[in-house]
Amino acid sequence: MLDTNVVLSALVFGGGVAGVLRQAWQQGVFTPLVSTDTVRELLRVLAYPRFRLNESDQESLLADYLPHAEVVRVPQPPPLVPDCRDPADLPFLQLAMAGRARWLVSGDGDLLSLADAFRSRPACRIVTLAAFARDMRLSAH
């Protein structure tokens, strides 16, 4: 699964490894996981004024992502996850657990700091975009 900053990099900026990542999910190389909370976060961030995306632009970007994603219902109560410094990151950890993600790809320092604690969870690794690209043998060439 991909956190918001990784999805945003692929959708809005699209160059380098992030652009290759976008092509990979569109070609079915992997399937991103989403939940109600993570999509809500993506919608909120896409509307930031600094990106200067009108509603049509936002819808187009979402159309390049959401149809390729698998929706996971996070149960209530949500799965137990390691303590996280930023409560806003909890939905991503909970989605990774509920969806049995193999990777949680992030550029967020708070999430990346949990890599060792999360490694004991069933087969889920918290990694950077660069590490994920290496593991998946994605190449910008």
Secondary structure, 3 states (H helix, E strand, C coil): CECHHHHHHHHHHCCHHHHHHHHHHHCCCCCCEECHHHHHHHHHHHCCHHHCCCHHHHHHHHHCCHHHCEECCCCCCCCCCCCCCCHHHHHHHHHHHHCCCCEEECCCHHHHCCHHHHHCCCCCEEECHHHHHHHHCCCCC
